[in-house]
């Protein structure tokens, strides 16, 4: 039930609005004081505010500024008299959603409130979609392959998806597709129309990861100028994917355990618990039992997460999946780069099948992307494969060789794609540490930050 705060110094207006909103099934709260309104928004989850511009000694514009500082995403509808429409326009410039004039009709309130709440829901959905959009190209694809090992994973995914509250622990080497399994569980579950939110637990230090997961209240720490909604709240009703759970700080593990047990969270600096309904899917490439022996991972958290374990074997143990993955990635990147690679020669496929694939499916994807950038041929042959596939280690001084098709190339686009791939690989090596990545690539940190933003690559640390 949406909570709507009414701020007006006229009791008749407050009572009238309370009645109208209650008729529509909303939960109205009301106050005559701007100071009290600021306090309420700071302490409670308010979906919409109806704010009178004339609050006696206090200007509604000042109250609006304070409310927007607490929650920049808060929707505020201004209530104004005929003589203060100019002030209402000023309020719109300060971020108010809309305004209504006194005297107002109940039908007008019904309409504008419904539109405002629909707008708020759409904005939330857009924020969630944008969060997932950067990895949307292939991360949302179905799992590809038909090996017995992968078929077993399919069966496990289908079964656990039916039980929407069961916690899942996905294990496997880096690059095997743990995120794809998490997304498949979500997409096949009754939660499919709710948010899917993911975070890499190893990419943020303790204090930042804590506020990302649980959020914080305004003033919780020095730079907390606004309230922040955490990922557990944003994923409410849906699924939260905690990747690299084995890298989580021990102190934060205690808090996560409490959330899994109580199904409640508390924002940093908050004073009340918030109920959540979220399926947790965790993933790791670490040996968590070994980490428990080293006192680096809590035993009680392990057993709380390991309700339904799914292990994804490395690509070298399911080589029959390589042709299927190769066909899928070739189609995708040929289309993306306007190339026409239609088939793979027998000797090229033999080399790909014999390669040990230390980077698993992610490495295969990156190699196919690189090939599609550098070549425009109908048949992929062994000479088009990179040196590591041949069993050779590429030399630092080795010249780069590739074909230029008769119709020419987009040089900037090609250079950008290669640069993006190299930066992405460096981020994987350094665990997304910007300083280490800059040193590895021998570029100034400021230059690297610019390129991270340019290519929409994750910047952590």
C-alpha positions in Angstrom: 0.0 0.0 0.0 1.6 3.3 -1.1 2.1 5.9 1.6 1.2 9.5 0.6 2.2 12.4 2.9 -0.1 15.5 2.9 1.5 18.8 4.1 -1.0 21.6 4.5 -1.7 24.0 7.4 -5.5 23.9 6.7 -7.2 21.1 8.6 -10.1 21.0 6.2 -7.8 20.4 3.2 -5.9 17.7 5.0 -9.0 15.8 6.0 -10.5 16.1 2.6 -7.3 14.7 0.9 -7.1 11.9 3.5 -10.6 10.8 2.6 -10.0 11.0 -1.2 -6.7 9.0 -0.9 -8.1 6.4 1.4 -10.9 5.8 -1.1 -8.3 4.8 -3.7 -6.7 2.3 -1.3 -3.7 4.5 -0.4 -2.3 5.1 3.1 -2.4 8.9 3.8 -0.3 10.6 6.4 -0.7 14.3 7.2 0.9 17.2 8.9 0.6 21.0 9.1 4.3 21.5 9.7 7.1 21.7 7.1 9.6 20.6 9.8 7.5 17.6 10.6 7.2 16.7 6.9 11.0 16.7 6.6 11.3 14.4 9.7 8.7 12.0 8.3 10.4 11.7 4.9 13.7 11.2 6.6 12.4 8.3 8.7 9.7 6.6 6.6 9.2 5.3 3.1 7.0 7.9 1.4 5.9 7.3 -2.1 4.4 10.7 -2.8 4.1 14.1 -1.1 1.2 16.6 -1.6 2.8 19.9 -0.4 1.0 23.2 0.1 3.2 26.2 -1.0 1.7 28.4 1.7 2.5 27.0 5.1 2.1 30.1 7.1 5.5 31.2 8.3 7.3 28.5 6.4 7.8 28.6 2.6 6.7 25.5 0.8 9.6 26.0 -1.6 12.1 25.7 1.3 10.4 22.5 2.4 10.5 21.2 -1.2 14.3 21.8 -1.3 14.8 19.9 1.9 12.7 17.0 0.9 14.5 16.7 -2.4 17.8 16.8 -0.6 16.7 13.8 1.6 15.4 11.8 -1.4 16.2 13.2 -4.9 13.8 10.6 -6.4 10.8 11.6 -4.2 7.8 12.8 -6.2 6.1 16.0 -4.9 2.9 17.5 -6.1 2.4 21.1 -5.2 -0.9 22.5 -3.8 -1.4 26.2 -4.7 -4.0 28.9 -4.6 -4.9 31.0 -7.7 -2.6 33.8 -6.7 0.5 31.7 -6.4 0.7 29.9 -9.7 4.1 31.6 -10.4 5.4 30.0 -7.3 4.1 26.7 -8.4 6.1 27.1 -11.7 9.2 27.9 -9.6 8.5 24.7 -7.7 8.5 22.7 -10.9 11.9 24.1 -11.7 13.1 22.8 -8.3 12.0 19.3 -9.2 8.3 19.1 -8.2 6.3 16.6 -10.4 3.2 18.8 -10.9 0.8 21.1 -9.2 -2.9 21.4 -8.5 -4.8 24.6 -7.8 -7.2 25.2 -4.9 -10.1 24.6 -4.8 -9.7 21.2 -6.4 -12.1 18.4 -7.3 -11.8 14.8 -6.1 -11.5 13.5 -9.7 -8.5 15.7 -10.3 -6.8 14.3 -7.2 -7.5 10.7 -8.2 -6.1 11.3 -11.6 -2.9 13.2 -10.8 -2.0 10.9 -7.9 -2.4 7.8 -10.0 -0.3 9.3 -12.8 2.4 10.4 -10.4 2.7 6.9 -8.8 2.8 5.3 -12.3 5.6 7.7 -13.2 7.4 6.7 -10.0 7.1 3.0 -10.8 8.3 3.6 -14.4 11.3 5.5 -13.1 12.3 2.7 -10.8 12.0 0.2 -13.6 14.2 2.4 -15.9 16.9 2.6 -13.2 16.8 -1.2 -12.8 17.0 -1.7 -16.6 19.9 0.7 -16.9 21.8 -1.2 -14.3 21.5 -4.4 -16.3 21.8 -2.8 -19.8 25.6 -2.7 -19.9 25.8 -6.5 -19.7 22.7 -7.1 -21.7 24.4 -8.1 -25.0 25.2 -11.7 -24.1 24.7 -12.0 -20.4 20.9 -12.4 -20.9 21.4 -15.1 -23.5 20.2 -18.7 -22.8 22.9 -21.1 -21.7 24.3 -22.8 -24.8 25.4 -26.4 -25.0 24.2 -30.0 -24.8 26.8 -31.9 -22.9 25.6 -34.3 -20.1 27.2 -31.9 -17.5 25.3 -28.9 -18.8 22.0 -30.9 -19.2 22.3 -31.7 -15.5 22.7 -27.9 -14.8 19.6 -27.3 -16.9 17.6 -29.8 -14.8 18.8 -28.3 -11.6 17.9 -24.7 -12.7 14.4 -25.8 -13.8 13.7 -27.5 -10.5 14.9 -24.8 -8.2 13.2 -22.1 -10.2 9.9 -23.5 -9.2 10.7 -22.9 -5.5 10.9 -19.1 -5.5 12.4 -18.6 -2.0 15.1 -21.3 -2.0 18.6 -19.9 -1.7 21.1 -21.1 -4.4 24.9 -21.3 -4.4 26.4 -21.5 -7.8 30.1 -22.7 -8.0 32.6 -23.0 -10.8 35.7 -21.4 -12.3 35.8 -17.8 -13.5 34.1 -17.5 -16.9 31.9 -20.6 -16.8 28.6 -18.7 -16.8 27.5 -18.5 -13.2 25.6 -15.2 -13.9 23.7 -17.0 -16.8 22.6 -19.6 -14.3 21.4 -17.0 -11.8 19.5 -15.2 -14.6 17.9 -18.4 -15.8 16.7 -19.3 -12.3 15.1 -15.8 -12.0 13.6 -15.9 -15.5 12.1 -19.3 -15.1 10.7 -18.5 -11.6 7.4 -16.8 -10.6 9.6 -13.7 -9.8 10.5 -13.2 -13.5 8.6 -9.9 -13.7 10.3 -8.5 -10.7 13.8 -7.0 -10.5 17.0 -9.0 -11.0 19.8 -7.2 -9.3 23.4 -8.2 -9.3 26.6 -7.1 -7.5 30.2 -8.4 -7.4 31.0 -8.7 -3.7 34.8 -8.7 -4.3 34.9 -5.5 -6.2 34.0 -3.1 -3.4 35.6 -2.5 0.0 33.6 -3.3 3.1 32.0 0.1 3.8 31.0 0.7 0.1 29.6 -2.8 -0.3 27.6 -2.4 2.9 25.8 0.7 1.8 25.3 -0.8 -1.7 23.6 -3.8 -0.3 21.6 -2.2 2.6 21.5 1.5 1.7 22.0 4.4 4.1 20.0 7.2 5.7 20.9 10.9 5.2 23.7 11.8 7.6 24.7 8.2 8.3 28.3 9.2 7.5 30.2 12.3 6.3 29.3 12.2 2.6 25.7 10.8 3.1 23.9 13.9 1.9 20.9 11.9 0.6 19.1 8.7 1.6 20.2 5.7 -0.6 18.1 2.7 -1.2 20.2 -0.5 -1.1 20.1 -3.3 -3.6 18.2 -5.6 -1.3 15.3 -3.1 -1.3 15.6 -2.5 -5.0 15.3 -6.2 -5.7 12.4 -6.7 -3.3 10.0 -9.3 -4.8 12.7 -10.4 -7.2 16.2 -11.9 -7.1 19.5 -10.6 -5.9 22.7 -12.2 -7.3 25.7 -11.9 -5.0 28.7 -12.8 -7.3 32.1 -13.7 -5.8 30.5 -14.2 -2.4 33.7 -15.8 -1.2 35.4 -12.4 -1.2 33.0 -10.7 1.2 34.4 -9.2 4.3 33.9 -11.4 7.5 32.1 -8.5 9.3 29.6 -8.1 6.4 29.1 -11.9 6.3 27.5 -11.6 9.8 25.0 -9.0 8.5 24.2 -11.0 5.4 23.6 -14.1 7.6 21.1 -12.1 9.7 19.3 -10.9 6.6 19.0 -14.5 5.3 17.6 -15.6 8.6 15.3 -12.8 9.4 14.4 -11.5 5.9 14.8 -8.0 7.2 17.4 -5.3 6.5 18.2 -2.0 8.2 19.8 0.9 6.3 23.1 2.2 7.6 22.2 4.9 10.1 18.6 3.7 10.2 16.5 3.0 13.3 13.9 0.5 11.9 13.9 -2.8 10.2 12.5 -3.2 6.6 10.9 -6.4 5.6 12.1 -7.9 2.3 11.0 -10.7 0.0 14.0 -11.6 -2.1 15.5 -14.8 -3.5 19.3 -14.9 -2.9 21.5 -16.5 -5.5 25.2 -16.5 -4.6 28.2 -17.5 -6.7 31.9 -18.1 -6.2 35.0 -19.5 -7.9 36.6 -20.2 -4.5 36.7 -23.3 -2.4 34.5 -22.1 0.4 35.1 -25.2 2.5 38.8 -24.4 2.3 38.1 -20.8 3.1 36.1 -21.9 6.2 39.2 -23.9 7.4 41.3 -20.8 7.0 38.7 -18.8 9.0 38.0 -16.6 5.9 34.4 -17.6 5.5 31.7 -18.2 8.1 30.5 -21.8 8.4 27.0 -20.8 9.4 26.7 -18.5 6.3 28.0 -21.3 4.0 25.3 -23.7 5.1 22.6 -20.9 4.9 23.7 -20.2 1.3 24.2 -23.8 0.3 20.6 -24.8 0.4 20.6 -25.7 -3.3 24.1 -26.1 -4.8 24.7 -25.9 -8.5 28.2 -26.6 -9.9 29.1 -25.6 -13.5 32.0 -27.7 -14.9 34.8 -25.9 -16.7 34.7 -25.8 -20.5 37.6 -28.3 -20.8 35.4 -30.9 -19.1 32.5 -30.5 -21.5 34.3 -29.9 -24.9 31.2 -31.1 -26.8 29.7 -27.7 -26.0 32.5 -25.8 -27.8 31.0 -26.1 -31.3 27.6 -24.9 -30.1 29.1 -21.9 -28.3 31.3 -21.2 -31.3 28.3 -21.1 -33.6 26.3 -18.9 -31.2 29.1 -16.3 -30.7 30.0 -16.2 -34.4 26.4 -15.4 -35.3 26.2 -12.8 -32.7 29.4 -10.9 -33.4 29.2 -11.3 -37.2 25.9 -9.5 -37.0 27.2 -6.9 -34.6 30.2 -6.1 -36.7 28.5 -6.5 -40.1 30.7 -9.5 -41.0 29.8 -12.7 -42.9 31.7 -15.5 -41.2 29.5 -18.5 -42.0 31.5 -21.6 -41.1 34.6 -23.0 -39.3 37.2 -25.1 -41.1 37.9 -28.6 -39.8 41.5 -27.9 -38.7 40.4 -24.6 -37.0 37.8 -26.5 -35.0 40.2 -29.2 -34.1 42.6 -26.6 -32.6 39.7 -25.0 -30.7 38.6 -28.4 -29.4 42.1 -29.3 -28.1 42.7 -25.9 -26.4 42.5 -26.1 -22.6 40.4 -22.9 -22.2 41.7 -21.5 -18.8 39.2 -18.6 -19.2 36.3 -20.9 -20.0 33.3 -19.6 -22.0 34.3 -16.0 -21.4 37.6 -16.6 -23.1 35.9 -18.3 -26.1 33.5 -15.3 -26.4 36.4 -12.8 -26.3 38.4 -14.7 -28.9 35.4 -14.9 -31.3 34.8 -11.2 -30.8 38.4 -10.4 -31.6 38.3 -12.6 -34.7 35.1 -10.9 -36.0 36.7 -7.5 -35.5 39.9 -8.4 -37.3 38.7 -10.6 -40.2 36.0 -10.6 -42.8 36.0 -14.0 -44.3 33.3 -16.6 -45.1 35.3 -19.5 -43.5 37.2 -19.2 -40.2 40.5 -21.0 -40.7 43.3 -21.9 -38.4 45.4 -19.0 -39.5 42.7 -16.6 -38.2 43.0 -18.0 -34.6 45.2 -16.2 -32.1 48.6 -17.5 -31.1 47.5 -19.0 -27.7 45.1 -21.4 -29.5 48.1 -22.8 -31.4 49.9 -23.3 -28.1 52.2 -20.4 -28.7 52.7 -17.5 -26.3 52.5 -14.2 -28.2 55.6 -12.0 -28.0 55.3 -8.5 -26.8 57.1 -7.3 -29.9 55.2 -9.5 -32.3 53.6 -7.5 -35.1 49.8 -7.5 -35.3 48.5 -8.8 -38.6 45.0 -8.8 -39.9 43.1 -8.5 -43.1 41.5 -5.3 -44.5 38.5 -6.1 -46.6 38.0 -4.4 -50.0 35.2 -2.3 -48.7 37.5 -0.9 -46.0 37.1 -0.7 -42.2 36.0 1.8 -39.6 39.4 2.4 -38.0 38.2 4.2 -34.9 35.6 1.6 -34.2 38.0 -1.3 -34.6 40.7 0.4 -32.4 38.0 1.2 -29.8 36.9 -2.4 -29.7 40.4 -3.7 -29.3 41.1 -1.1 -26.6 37.9 -2.0 -24.7 38.8 -5.7 -24.8 42.4 -5.1 -23.5 41.1 -2.9 -20.6 38.4 -5.5 -19.8 41.1 -8.2 -19.6 43.3 -6.0 -17.4 40.4 -5.4 -15.1 39.8 -9.1 -14.7 43.5 -9.7 -13.9 43.5 -6.9 -11.2 40.1 -7.6 -9.8 38.8 -4.3 -11.1 41.4 -2.3 -9.1 41.8 1.0 -11.1 45.3 1.8 -9.7 46.7 -1.7 -10.5 45.0 -1.7 -13.9 46.5 1.7 -14.8 50.0 0.3 -13.9 49.4 -2.9 -15.8 48.5 -1.0 -19.0 51.1 1.8 -18.4 48.6 4.6 -18.6 47.8 7.5 -16.2 45.0 6.7 -13.8 43.0 9.7 -15.0 43.3 8.4 -18.6 42.1 5.0 -17.5 39.1 6.5 -15.7 38.1 8.4 -18.8 38.2 5.2 -20.9 36.3 3.2 -18.3 33.5 5.8 -18.5 33.8 5.9 -22.3 33.5 2.1 -22.8 31.0 1.7 -19.8 33.3 -0.7 -18.1 33.0 -1.2 -14.3 35.2 1.0 -12.3 35.9 -0.3 -8.8 38.5 0.6 -6.2 
